[in-house]
């Protein structure tokens, strides 16, 4: 494996941190006592030495300076710095109590750690900015190839194209040529080893979805001779969204697709109890408003007060969703069509106001009462559009594991979708919900929904 300048990162980090630690210690001494003549004499000389010794032991134990390029980010760097500093403070505190070193200045120690965190953060962020710019300009690059051509291969390519600061340079796809992929390939599997040696390939991503075990074994067996690293890509995207976990049966990893959070009895019971109580309260207290909206809807345009449409609920079960009618009659007589936003000519003037304030969705509390929906959950869609969404984003199926809701993160952050592409964009928000589902999170979503309604910002 070619390291280029990466091998210098470890000693450089060590040197910079020791410089920062000692500069902070001496600087804090001067700020506290306005002199430097006592920092190298007892008792502070031993205290100074202890600061360096503890940091050295932490480096040897935790090996904190090993950063994959994908994790070389500000939050990761600063989090490690804070963790190491916290451990350092804890050891110093134990030492302080053990020797009863109350003759040391607590203010000096506080200033030391403040200066150290400031210097350490500054050097890390400065180095990060420099290295990202350096790599974005084409230097210090890792050359990579992809074995197996398809959507998964295109995903890893798109990822690195969107992040040039990581310094990965694409060198081609390798696969058995077909009519569909032959124009995209750099070579076949049999040509890969010669190409890897000739072009100094650093790593190859093997997409298991598109290659068999024999092809993979050949690439792995030749990795040492070709001086490249092998990374395996498995498409778990549709599974991980379901809350999957990895179990180990002896040395064998097994992917567990049983989403525990979705089967948690207490979560489901509490959520259902809240749904019923909230819906009864909303319909009871809001009955005058409910009747007023129904009357205005009926008087402002020809047609029924309510609109019923088949949607797909939990487990793929269809149900009828009820809303106040916001469009003219026969708006979809030519077939299923998504709303074109508030400027859609099919929406009535009164319907436009109801959509902006989300008042058109109040009848869905009836759906909540009878168990088809929840107050909070992913927006239910029609089967016609689900079939199209799944082709683009298979992970949508994970949303069918929970009850759909009147409001959701997608509705707050994105609103109504005017195309399948926009539905997929909204999906990215809703996929967060099954993983974070809790009573507090539901309360936050409801509060945000009320804010959107009050501001009339519904899209």
VEXDO-331833 format. One record per residue (C-alpha): residue number from 1; residue in three letters; chain; x, y, z negated. Coordinates in steps of 0.2 Angstrom, whole numbers, plus 5000, padded with zeros to 4 digits. Layout:
# residues N
NUM / ALA / A / X / Y / Z
...
***
This chain:
# residues 459
1 / UNK / A / 5000 / 5000 / 5000
2 / UNK / A / 5007 / 5017 / 5005
3 / UNK / A / 5007 / 5029 / 4991
4 / UNK / A / 5015 / 5044 / 5000
5 / UNK / A / 5015 / 5058 / 4987
6 / UNK / A / 5002 / 5050 / 4976
7 / UNK / A / 5015 / 5042 / 4965
8 / UNK / A / 5021 / 5059 / 4959
9 / UNK / A / 5004 / 5063 / 4952
10 / UNK / A / 5007 / 5053 / 4936
11 / UNK / A / 5023 / 5061 / 4931
12 / UNK / A / 5017 / 5078 / 4936
13 / UNK / A / 5002 / 5077 / 4925
14 / UNK / A / 5012 / 5071 / 4910
15 / UNK / A / 5024 / 5085 / 4912
16 / UNK / A / 5011 / 5098 / 4914
17 / UNK / A / 5001 / 5092 / 4899
18 / UNK / A / 5017 / 5092 / 4888
19 / UNK / A / 5021 / 5109 / 4894
20 / UNK / A / 5003 / 5115 / 4890
21 / UNK / A / 5003 / 5107 / 4873
22 / UNK / A / 5020 / 5114 / 4867
23 / UNK / A / 5016 / 5131 / 4875
24 / UNK / A / 5000 / 5131 / 4865
25 / UNK / A / 5008 / 5126 / 4849
26 / UNK / A / 5021 / 5139 / 4850
27 / UNK / A / 5010 / 5152 / 4857
28 / UNK / A / 4997 / 5149 / 4843
29 / UNK / A / 5011 / 5151 / 4830
30 / UNK / A / 5016 / 5168 / 4837
31 / UNK / A / 4998 / 5174 / 4837
32 / UNK / A / 4995 / 5168 / 4819
33 / UNK / A / 5012 / 5173 / 4811
34 / UNK / A / 5018 / 5186 / 4824
35 / UNK / A / 5035 / 5177 / 4824
36 / UNK / A / 5044 / 5162 / 4831
37 / UNK / A / 5058 / 5159 / 4819
38 / UNK / A / 5048 / 5147 / 4808
39 / UNK / A / 5041 / 5135 / 4821
40 / UNK / A / 5056 / 5125 / 4823
41 / UNK / A / 5059 / 5123 / 4804
42 / UNK / A / 5051 / 5113 / 4791
43 / UNK / A / 5036 / 5110 / 4788
44 / UNK / A / 5031 / 5115 / 4806
45 / UNK / A / 5045 / 5106 / 4815
46 / UNK / A / 5038 / 5089 / 4810
47 / UNK / A / 5020 / 5095 / 4813
48 / UNK / A / 5026 / 5100 / 4831
49 / UNK / A / 5034 / 5083 / 4834
50 / UNK / A / 5019 / 5074 / 4828
51 / UNK / A / 5008 / 5084 / 4841
52 / UNK / A / 5019 / 5077 / 4855
53 / UNK / A / 5020 / 5060 / 4848
54 / UNK / A / 5002 / 5058 / 4847
55 / UNK / A / 4999 / 5064 / 4864
56 / UNK / A / 5012 / 5052 / 4871
57 / UNK / A / 5004 / 5037 / 4862
58 / UNK / A / 4987 / 5042 / 4870
59 / UNK / A / 4995 / 5042 / 4887
60 / UNK / A / 5002 / 5025 / 4884
61 / UNK / A / 4986 / 5018 / 4877
62 / UNK / A / 4973 / 5026 / 4888
63 / UNK / A / 4983 / 5029 / 4905
64 / UNK / A / 4972 / 5044 / 4908
65 / UNK / A / 4981 / 5050 / 4924
66 / UNK / A / 4975 / 5036 / 4936
67 / UNK / A / 4962 / 5045 / 4947
68 / UNK / A / 4955 / 5037 / 4963
69 / UNK / A / 4952 / 5050 / 4976
70 / UNK / A / 4933 / 5048 / 4974
71 / UNK / A / 4934 / 5053 / 4956
72 / UNK / A / 4946 / 5067 / 4958
73 / UNK / A / 4933 / 5080 / 4953
74 / UNK / A / 4932 / 5094 / 4941
75 / UNK / A / 4919 / 5086 / 4929
76 / UNK / A / 4929 / 5070 / 4929
77 / UNK / A / 4946 / 5079 / 4925
78 / UNK / A / 4939 / 5090 / 4912
79 / UNK / A / 4929 / 5076 / 4904
80 / UNK / A / 4945 / 5066 / 4902
81 / UNK / A / 4955 / 5081 / 4895
82 / UNK / A / 4941 / 5084 / 4882
83 / UNK / A / 4941 / 5066 / 4877
84 / UNK / A / 4960 / 5065 / 4875
85 / UNK / A / 4959 / 5081 / 4865
86 / UNK / A / 4945 / 5075 / 4854
87 / UNK / A / 4955 / 5059 / 4849
88 / UNK / A / 4971 / 5070 / 4846
89 / UNK / A / 4961 / 5081 / 4834
90 / UNK / A / 4954 / 5066 / 4825
91 / UNK / A / 4972 / 5059 / 4822
92 / UNK / A / 4978 / 5075 / 4817
93 / UNK / A / 4964 / 5077 / 4804
94 / UNK / A / 4967 / 5060 / 4797
95 / UNK / A / 4986 / 5064 / 4795
96 / UNK / A / 4981 / 5081 / 4787
97 / UNK / A / 4970 / 5073 / 4774
98 / UNK / A / 4982 / 5058 / 4771
99 / UNK / A / 4997 / 5070 / 4767
100 / UNK / A / 4987 / 5084 / 4760
101 / UNK / A / 4995 / 5096 / 4772
102 / UNK / A / 4984 / 5110 / 4767
103 / UNK / A / 5000 / 5121 / 4768
104 / UNK / A / 4997 / 5121 / 4787
105 / UNK / A / 4987 / 5135 / 4794
106 / UNK / A / 4970 / 5129 / 4800
107 / UNK / A / 4969 / 5145 / 4811
108 / UNK / A / 4985 / 5140 / 4819
109 / UNK / A / 4978 / 5123 / 4823
110 / UNK / A / 4962 / 5130 / 4830
111 / UNK / A / 4971 / 5142 / 4841
112 / UNK / A / 4983 / 5128 / 4847
113 / UNK / A / 4969 / 5117 / 4853
114 / UNK / A / 4960 / 5132 / 4861
115 / UNK / A / 4975 / 5137 / 4871
116 / UNK / A / 4979 / 5119 / 4876
117 / UNK / A / 4961 / 5116 / 4882
118 / UNK / A / 4962 / 5133 / 4892
119 / UNK / A / 4979 / 5129 / 4900
120 / UNK / A / 4975 / 5111 / 4903
121 / UNK / A / 4959 / 5116 / 4912
122 / UNK / A / 4967 / 5130 / 4922
123 / UNK / A / 4981 / 5118 / 4928
124 / UNK / A / 4968 / 5104 / 4932
125 / UNK / A / 4956 / 5116 / 4942
126 / UNK / A / 4971 / 5125 / 4950
127 / UNK / A / 4978 / 5108 / 4956
128 / UNK / A / 4961 / 5102 / 4961
129 / UNK / A / 4958 / 5117 / 4972
130 / UNK / A / 4976 / 5116 / 4980
131 / UNK / A / 4975 / 5098 / 4983
132 / UNK / A / 4957 / 5099 / 4991
133 / UNK / A / 4963 / 5113 / 5002
134 / UNK / A / 4979 / 5104 / 5007
135 / UNK / A / 4969 / 5088 / 5011
136 / UNK / A / 4956 / 5097 / 5021
137 / UNK / A / 4970 / 5105 / 5032
138 / UNK / A / 4975 / 5087 / 5037
139 / UNK / A / 4989 / 5083 / 5025
140 / UNK / A / 4991 / 5069 / 5012
141 / UNK / A / 4978 / 5059 / 5021
142 / UNK / A / 4973 / 5041 / 5019
143 / UNK / A / 4970 / 5032 / 5036
144 / UNK / A / 4955 / 5020 / 5035
145 / UNK / A / 4946 / 5009 / 5047
146 / UNK / A / 4929 / 5000 / 5046
147 / UNK / A / 4926 / 4981 / 5050
148 / UNK / A / 4909 / 4978 / 5055
149 / UNK / A / 4898 / 4991 / 5064
150 / UNK / A / 4881 / 4996 / 5059
151 / UNK / A / 4871 / 5008 / 5048
152 / UNK / A / 4881 / 5004 / 5032
153 / UNK / A / 4897 / 5007 / 5042
154 / UNK / A / 4890 / 5024 / 5048
155 / UNK / A / 4886 / 5029 / 5030
156 / UNK / A / 4904 / 5027 / 5024
157 / UNK / A / 4910 / 5037 / 5039
158 / UNK / A / 4897 / 5051 / 5036
159 / UNK / A / 4902 / 5051 / 5018
160 / UNK / A / 4921 / 5055 / 5022
161 / UNK / A / 4917 / 5067 / 5036
162 / UNK / A / 4906 / 5077 / 5023
163 / UNK / A / 4920 / 5077 / 5011
164 / UNK / A / 4937 / 5081 / 5020
165 / UNK / A / 4944 / 5087 / 5003
166 / UNK / A / 4946 / 5068 / 4999
167 / UNK / A / 4959 / 5066 / 5013
168 / UNK / A / 4952 / 5051 / 5022
169 / UNK / A / 4955 / 5050 / 5041
170 / UNK / A / 4945 / 5039 / 5051
171 / UNK / A / 4954 / 5027 / 5063
172 / UNK / A / 4940 / 5017 / 5071
173 / UNK / A / 4927 / 5003 / 5070
174 / UNK / A / 4932 / 4985 / 5073
175 / UNK / A / 4919 / 4971 / 5077
176 / UNK / A / 4914 / 4959 / 5090
177 / UNK / A / 4908 / 4969 / 5105
178 / UNK / A / 4890 / 4969 / 5110
179 / UNK / A / 4879 / 4979 / 5122
180 / UNK / A / 4874 / 4991 / 5108
181 / UNK / A / 4891 / 4994 / 5099
182 / UNK / A / 4905 / 4992 / 5113
183 / UNK / A / 4906 / 5010 / 5116
184 / UNK / A / 4909 / 5014 / 5098
185 / UNK / A / 4922 / 5001 / 5094
186 / UNK / A / 4941 / 5004 / 5094
187 / UNK / A / 4944 / 4986 / 5095
188 / UNK / A / 4939 / 4968 / 5090
189 / UNK / A / 4943 / 4958 / 5074
190 / UNK / A / 4957 / 4949 / 5083
191 / UNK / A / 4965 / 4966 / 5088
192 / UNK / A / 4964 / 4974 / 5070
193 / UNK / A / 4980 / 4967 / 5062
194 / UNK / A / 4991 / 4974 / 5076
195 / UNK / A / 4982 / 4990 / 5076
196 / UNK / A / 4983 / 4992 / 5057
197 / UNK / A / 5002 / 4989 / 5058
198 / UNK / A / 5004 / 5001 / 5073
199 / UNK / A / 4994 / 5015 / 5066
200 / UNK / A / 4999 / 5013 / 5048
201 / UNK / A / 4981 / 5010 / 5041
202 / UNK / A / 4980 / 5012 / 5023
203 / UNK / A / 4963 / 5003 / 5019
204 / UNK / A / 4949 / 4994 / 5028
205 / UNK / A / 4931 / 4995 / 5023
206 / UNK / A / 4923 / 4978 / 5027
207 / UNK / A / 4904 / 4978 / 5029
208 / UNK / A / 4898 / 4961 / 5023
209 / UNK / A / 4881 / 4965 / 5031
210 / UNK / A / 4889 / 4963 / 5049
211 / UNK / A / 4903 / 4951 / 5047
212 / UNK / A / 4905 / 4933 / 5041
213 / UNK / A / 4916 / 4925 / 5028
214 / UNK / A / 4929 / 4919 / 5040
215 / UNK / A / 4932 / 4936 / 5047
216 / UNK / A / 4933 / 4944 / 5030
217 / UNK / A / 4945 / 4930 / 5024
218 / UNK / A / 4956 / 4934 / 5039
219 / UNK / A / 4957 / 4952 / 5035
220 / UNK / A / 4961 / 4949 / 5017
221 / UNK / A / 4974 / 4936 / 5020
222 / UNK / A / 4983 / 4948 / 5032
223 / UNK / A / 4982 / 4963 / 5020
224 / UNK / A / 4999 / 4960 / 5013
225 / UNK / A / 5007 / 4958 / 5030
226 / UNK / A / 4998 / 4973 / 5037
227 / UNK / A / 5001 / 4984 / 5021
228 / UNK / A / 4983 / 4989 / 5019
229 / UNK / A / 4970 / 4988 / 5005
230 / UNK / A / 4954 / 4979 / 5008
231 / UNK / A / 4937 / 4987 / 5001
232 / UNK / A / 4921 / 4978 / 5003
233 / UNK / A / 4904 / 4987 / 5006
234 / UNK / A / 4888 / 4978 / 5001
235 / UNK / A / 4872 / 4987 / 5004
236 / UNK / A / 4864 / 4987 / 4987
237 / UNK / A / 4855 / 5004 / 4990
238 / UNK / A / 4837 / 4996 / 4990
239 / UNK / A / 4841 / 4985 / 4975
240 / UNK / A / 4850 / 4997 / 4964
241 / UNK / A / 4835 / 5010 / 4965
242 / UNK / A / 4825 / 4996 / 4956
243 / UNK / A / 4836 / 4997 / 4941
244 / UNK / A / 4846 / 4981 / 4945
245 / UNK / A / 4861 / 4976 / 4934
246 / UNK / A / 4876 / 4964 / 4936
247 / UNK / A / 4877 / 4949 / 4925
248 / UNK / A / 4892 / 4937 / 4924
249 / UNK / A / 4890 / 4918 / 4924
250 / UNK / A / 4907 / 4914 / 4919
251 / UNK / A / 4917 / 4922 / 4932
252 / UNK / A / 4903 / 4923 / 4945
253 / UNK / A / 4894 / 4940 / 4947
254 / UNK / A / 4875 / 4939 / 4948
255 / UNK / A / 4864 / 4954 / 4953
256 / UNK / A / 4849 / 4954 / 4942
257 / UNK / A / 4834 / 4962 / 4951
258 / UNK / A / 4822 / 4962 / 4937
259 / UNK / A / 4819 / 4980 / 4933
260 / UNK / A / 4818 / 4980 / 4914
261 / UNK / A / 4812 / 4998 / 4912
262 / UNK / A / 4797 / 4995 / 4923
263 / UNK / A / 4792 / 4980 / 4913
264 / UNK / A / 4794 / 4988 / 4896
265 / UNK / A / 4778 / 4985 / 4887
266 / UNK / A / 4780 / 5000 / 4875
267 / UNK / A / 4783 / 5012 / 4889
268 / UNK / A / 4768 / 5006 / 4899
269 / UNK / A / 4756 / 5006 / 4885
270 / UNK / A / 4761 / 5023 / 4879
271 / UNK / A / 4760 / 5030 / 4896
272 / UNK / A / 4743 / 5023 / 4900
273 / UNK / A / 4737 / 5030 / 4883
274 / UNK / A / 4743 / 5047 / 4887
275 / UNK / A / 4736 / 5046 / 4905
276 / UNK / A / 4718 / 5042 / 4898
277 / UNK / A / 4719 / 5055 / 4884
278 / UNK / A / 4726 / 5069 / 4896
279 / UNK / A / 4713 / 5065 / 4910
280 / UNK / A / 4698 / 5065 / 4898
281 / UNK / A / 4704 / 5082 / 4890
282 / UNK / A / 4708 / 5090 / 4907
283 / UNK / A / 4691 / 5084 / 4915
284 / UNK / A / 4681 / 5089 / 4899
285 / UNK / A / 4689 / 5106 / 4895
286 / UNK / A / 4691 / 5110 / 4913
287 / UNK / A / 4673 / 5105 / 4918
288 / UNK / A / 4667 / 5124 / 4921
289 / UNK / A / 4682 / 5127 / 4933
290 / UNK / A / 4679 / 5110 / 4941
291 / UNK / A / 4661 / 5114 / 4945
292 / UNK / A / 4666 / 5132 / 4951
293 / UNK / A / 4679 / 5125 / 4963
294 / UNK / A / 4667 / 5112 / 4970
295 / UNK / A / 4654 / 5126 / 4973
296 / UNK / A / 4666 / 5137 / 4982
297 / UNK / A / 4673 / 5123 / 4992
298 / UNK / A / 4656 / 5118 / 4998
299 / UNK / A / 4651 / 5136 / 5002
300 / UNK / A / 4666 / 5142 / 5011
301 / UNK / A / 4667 / 5129 / 5025
302 / UNK / A / 4655 / 5115 / 5032
303 / UNK / A / 4658 / 5098 / 5025
304 / UNK / A / 4658 / 5088 / 5009
305 / UNK / A / 4665 / 5094 / 4993
306 / UNK / A / 4677 / 5080 / 4990
307 / UNK / A / 4689 / 5071 / 5002
308 / UNK / A / 4693 / 5053 / 5000
309 / UNK / A / 4708 / 5044 / 5008
310 / UNK / A / 4716 / 5027 / 5007
311 / UNK / A / 4733 / 5027 / 4999
312 / UNK / A / 4745 / 5014 / 4993
313 / UNK / A / 4748 / 5012 / 4975
314 / UNK / A / 4758 / 5001 / 4963
315 / UNK / A / 4763 / 4984 / 4970
316 / UNK / A / 4757 / 4989 / 4987
317 / UNK / A / 4739 / 4989 / 4982
318 / UNK / A / 4728 / 5001 / 4992
319 / UNK / A / 4716 / 5013 / 4983
320 / UNK / A / 4705 / 5028 / 4987
321 / UNK / A / 4712 / 5045 / 4982
322 / UNK / A / 4700 / 5059 / 4979
323 / UNK / A / 4704 / 5078 / 4981
324 / UNK / A / 4694 / 5094 / 4984
325 / UNK / A / 4693 / 5095 / 5003
326 / UNK / A / 4705 / 5108 / 5009
327 / UNK / A / 4704 / 5105 / 5028
328 / UNK / A / 4690 / 5107 / 5041
329 / UNK / A / 4680 / 5092 / 5045
330 / UNK / A / 4687 / 5079 / 5057
331 / UNK / A / 4705 / 5086 / 5055
332 / UNK / A / 4712 / 5069 / 5059
333 / UNK / A / 4700 / 5063 / 5072
334 / UNK / A / 4714 / 5059 / 5083
335 / UNK / A / 4724 / 5049 / 5070
336 / UNK / A / 4735 / 5051 / 5055
337 / UNK / A / 4744 / 5068 / 5055
338 / UNK / A / 4754 / 5076 / 5042
339 / UNK / A / 4750 / 5093 / 5036
340 / UNK / A / 4760 / 5107 / 5044
341 / UNK / A / 4762 / 5117 / 5028
342 / UNK / A / 4751 / 5131 / 5023
343 / UNK / A / 4751 / 5138 / 5040
344 / UNK / A / 4742 / 5123 / 5047
345 / UNK / A / 4727 / 5129 / 5057
346 / UNK / A / 4717 / 5114 / 5050
347 / UNK / A / 4718 / 5120 / 5032
348 / UNK / A / 4703 / 5132 / 5027
349 / UNK / A / 4707 / 5149 / 5019
350 / UNK / A / 4700 / 5143 / 5003
351 / UNK / A / 4710 / 5126 / 5005
352 / UNK / A / 4726 / 5136 / 5007
353 / UNK / A / 4723 / 5144 / 4990
354 / UNK / A / 4719 / 5128 / 4982
355 / UNK / A / 4735 / 5120 / 4989
356 / UNK / A / 4746 / 5134 / 4983
357 / UNK / A / 4739 / 5132 / 4966
358 / UNK / A / 4737 / 5113 / 4967
359 / UNK / A / 4719 / 5115 / 4962
360 / UNK / A / 4714 / 5103 / 4976
361 / UNK / A / 4721 / 5089 / 4966
362 / UNK / A / 4711 / 5090 / 4950
363 / UNK / A / 4698 / 5076 / 4956
364 / UNK / A / 4713 / 5064 / 4955
365 / UNK / A / 4711 / 5064 / 4936
366 / UNK / A / 4697 / 5052 / 4940
367 / UNK / A / 4709 / 5041 / 4949
368 / UNK / A / 4720 / 5041 / 4933
369 / UNK / A / 4705 / 5036 / 4922
370 / UNK / A / 4701 / 5021 / 4932
371 / UNK / A / 4719 / 5016 / 4933
372 / UNK / A / 4724 / 5019 / 4951
373 / UNK / A / 4736 / 5033 / 4947
374 / UNK / A / 4746 / 5041 / 4933
375 / UNK / A / 4747 / 5059 / 4928
376 / UNK / A / 4766 / 5059 / 4932
377 / UNK / A / 4773 / 5047 / 4946
378 / UNK / A / 4779 / 5047 / 4964
379 / UNK / A / 4767 / 5054 / 4977
380 / UNK / A / 4756 / 5040 / 4985
381 / UNK / A / 4757 / 5039 / 5004
382 / UNK / A / 4747 / 5030 / 5017
383 / UNK / A / 4753 / 5014 / 5024
384 / UNK / A / 4755 / 5022 / 5042
385 / UNK / A / 4768 / 5033 / 5035
386 / UNK / A / 4776 / 5021 / 5023
387 / UNK / A / 4780 / 5010 / 5037
388 / UNK / A / 4790 / 5024 / 5045
389 / UNK / A / 4798 / 5030 / 5029
390 / UNK / A / 4805 / 5012 / 5025
391 / UNK / A / 4814 / 5011 / 5042
392 / UNK / A / 4824 / 5026 / 5038
393 / UNK / A / 4825 / 5024 / 5019
394 / UNK / A / 4822 / 5006 / 5013
395 / UNK / A / 4824 / 5011 / 4995
396 / UNK / A / 4806 / 5019 / 4996
397 / UNK / A / 4800 / 5002 / 4991
398 / UNK / A / 4806 / 5004 / 4974
399 / UNK / A / 4793 / 5018 / 4971
400 / UNK / A / 4779 / 5005 / 4973
401 / UNK / A / 4785 / 4997 / 4957
402 / UNK / A / 4777 / 5011 / 4947
403 / UNK / A / 4760 / 5019 / 4948
404 / UNK / A / 4759 / 5034 / 4959
405 / UNK / A / 4755 / 5051 / 4951
406 / UNK / A / 4746 / 5067 / 4953
407 / UNK / A / 4762 / 5077 / 4951
408 / UNK / A / 4781 / 5072 / 4953
409 / UNK / A / 4798 / 5079 / 4954
410 / UNK / A / 4796 / 5078 / 4973
411 / UNK / A / 4780 / 5089 / 4972
412 / UNK / A / 4789 / 5101 / 4961
413 / UNK / A / 4805 / 5103 / 4970
414 / UNK / A / 4799 / 5100 / 4988
415 / UNK / A / 4780 / 5101 / 4989
416 / UNK / A / 4770 / 5094 / 5004
417 / UNK / A / 4779 / 5086 / 5018
418 / UNK / A / 4776 / 5091 / 5037
419 / UNK / A / 4785 / 5076 / 5044
420 / UNK / A / 4792 / 5059 / 5040
421 / UNK / A / 4809 / 5067 / 5039
422 / UNK / A / 4803 / 5079 / 5026
423 / UNK / A / 4795 / 5065 / 5017
424 / UNK / A / 4812 / 5056 / 5016
425 / UNK / A / 4819 / 5072 / 5009
426 / UNK / A / 4806 / 5073 / 4996
427 / UNK / A / 4809 / 5054 / 4992
428 / UNK / A / 4826 / 5058 / 4986
429 / UNK / A / 4819 / 5068 / 4971
430 / UNK / A / 4805 / 5055 / 4967
431 / UNK / A / 4818 / 5041 / 4967
432 / UNK / A / 4825 / 5049 / 4951
433 / UNK / A / 4809 / 5045 / 4941
434 / UNK / A / 4809 / 5026 / 4939
435 / UNK / A / 4826 / 5027 / 4932
436 / UNK / A / 4823 / 5041 / 4920
437 / UNK / A / 4804 / 5037 / 4915
438 / UNK / A / 4800 / 5043 / 4898
439 / UNK / A / 4787 / 5053 / 4888
440 / UNK / A / 4799 / 5068 / 4887
441 / UNK / A / 4803 / 5068 / 4905
442 / UNK / A / 4784 / 5067 / 4909
443 / UNK / A / 4781 / 5082 / 4898
444 / UNK / A / 4795 / 5091 / 4907
445 / UNK / A / 4787 / 5087 / 4924
446 / UNK / A / 4770 / 5093 / 4918
447 / UNK / A / 4777 / 5109 / 4912
448 / UNK / A / 4785 / 5113 / 4928
449 / UNK / A / 4769 / 5108 / 4938
450 / UNK / A / 4759 / 5121 / 4927
451 / UNK / A / 4773 / 5134 / 4931
452 / UNK / A / 4771 / 5131 / 4950
453 / UNK / A / 4752 / 5132 / 4948
454 / UNK / A / 4753 / 5148 / 4939
455 / UNK / A / 4765 / 5156 / 4951
456 / UNK / A / 4755 / 5150 / 4966
457 / UNK / A / 4771 / 5142 / 4974
458 / UNK / A / 4764 / 5126 / 4979
459 / UNK / A / 4770 / 5122 / 4997
***
